[in-house]
Amino acid sequence: MAKMTKAAGRRRLGEVESKAKKLFLRGFISTKDLEVITRIVTTRSKALK
């Protein structure tokens, strides 16, 4: 995979979080899974700033 810019990385993290929320609303992942994904996304997005 090609190296992403910081902006592209943040955008990609947003996409991942959005997809996780959709999966949660449809019942494919649990609340705990969603919390873990959200925590990872916020940690990584802070690191990319």
N, C-alpha and C positions, 0 to 999 in steps of 0.2 A: 504494500500500500504506500502511496506517495505521502510525503510529509505535508501536513496541513498547516496553514497559517493559524495564528491564535484565533482570529475571527471565525475561520471555518471550523475550528475545533469547538468553539463555544456554540456555534450554530448546530453542529452535529450533536452536541450534548443536549441541546434543547429538543432536537428531533427524537433522541432516545428517550428523554423524560416524557415527552408527549405520547410516544408510542406505548410506554409503560403504563401511563394513565389510562389510555384507551383499553389496553389489555386488562387492567384492573376493573374498569367499569363493565367489561363484558364477562368478567368472572374467570379469566384465564390465569391470573396471578393473584396471590394473597396480599393482604394489607402489609404484612411484614416484608414481602418482596418489594412492594412499591416503596416502602420507607427506606430500604437498603439502597435501591436504585436512586432515589431522590438524594440521599446522603452522599453517595458517590458522585453524582452529577454536580452537586453544590461544591463539594471539595475540589473536584477537578476544574470547575469553572473559575473558582477563586485562584487556583494555581495558574490558570491561563491568563489572568489579568495583569 
